Amino acid sequence: MKDKVKQKFSKWKESLKPYFKFLNKKNKFSTMEVVAIIIITVIFGMFAGGILMYKRGNLSTGIRKELNEFVDTYTEILNEYYEDIEADGLLEAGIKGMISYLGDPYSVYMDEETSIAFEEKVNGEYVGIGTEIIQYEDGTVEILDAYIDGPAYKAGIRNGDVLIKVNGESIENKTLDEVSAMVKGEAGTTVTLTVFREEKERDFQVTRESIDIESVSSELITYNDTKVGYMVIDIFAANTYSQFKDKLEELEKQDIDSLIIDVRGNSGGYLTTVTDILSLFMEKGDVIYQLKTKDEIEKITDQTDEKRDYQIAVLINGGSASASELLTAALMESHDAITVGTTSYGKSKVQKTQTLSNGSSIKYTFQEWLTPSGENVGDKGITPEYEIMYESIQDSPYDTQLQKALDVLTETEIETEN
């Protein structure tokens, strides 16, 4: 083996002698230096060839040509238009145009401020001081709610305090959005709020924190000697599953006989979140939903060992969309849940979000979900088993839809005065 290698090396060296003679004669390089130069040259040639092939491959797809036209148009307008044009604004308009071309109401462009608000909502947390503020017609800004255990509450801010300064700057004649912007900042930084309380100005230094948004509430309802768990989901945010599971287990410790899940007015959220919640109830191997892409339809099944056998009712209305409808359809078809309320919104599209370098983002449709049986509820929604219009009930803590769910779950029919 060694002899063969030596022979090959000798032949290779012999073939390079003309180069050695030329280079040594002209440039006085040593033999080792020449070998090094040739090796580097060969490696560089291989690398350069690869890049050229890659570029050629891109050109052959036709994508490069269209992008060149886009860039050329952008540059031409920027340089030749008779008035000064803001470069970022022109690029933003181009991106908006591409999204608009799709003709999809669920594919949108979001500027940086909108993107931040959207991310906070779907992630279930935001950086702030833990208050809700309101502005009256005369311009007065009041602390409507200082969340208990929130940064502002811990610092001494209370409901009803009138905000007059932020970091020593008066908020007079400022809009609510402007005041909110003054209060915002990064986690760990402080802001000084001056409020008017009991005829005195008071200063409070508040440290901004990352605050979880509560998206699930729960209650135990004892109805006709039956224990019914009642859970409201406002949105399927990133932290909704953990909140839901914790509250569900708290209800189960009180020996509930059945469960009502209220997704009225819930516009949707993360697909992974609703999948995790549904996995708490389904039998392992049950189809939760199906995902349709350009090329295929994939059945998503429950992979967990957890399941619940008690009866479930789901409350829906025209504001229940997307993930809320997925939850409803899956529980109907795979868990025999009853449904009460009015027809849901009708949205079966799944979006993906892409953040851009300037802080803005695009949200576009890339999948469509189907019910476990393969039905598409897009544009038509889900018609509940018990169609009941919403009305409050006099001298009752329940509305007509919740009342109907309680009646069906406990197998009673109680007449109520409206």
Secondary structure, DSSP 4 states (H G I P E B T S, - for coil): -HHHHHHHHHHHHHHTHHHHHHHHHHH---HHHHHHHHHHHHHHHHHHHHHHHHHHHHHHHTHHHHHHHHHHHHHHHHHHSSS---HHHHHHHHHHHHHHHTT-TT-EEE-HHHHHHHHHHHHTEEEE-SEEEEE-TTS-EEEEEE-TTSHHHHHT--TTPEEEEETTEE-TT--HHHHHHHH---TT-EEEEEEEETTEEEEEEEE-EEEEPP-EEEEEEEETTEEEEEEEES-B-TTHHHHHHHHHHHHHTTT-SEEEEE-TT---B-HHHHHHHHTTTSPTT-EEEEEE-SS-EEEEE--SS----SEEEEEE-TT--THHHHHHHHHHHHH--EEEES------EEEEEEE-TTS-EEEEEEEEEE-TT----TTT----SEE----B-TT-SSBHHHHHHHHHHTT-------
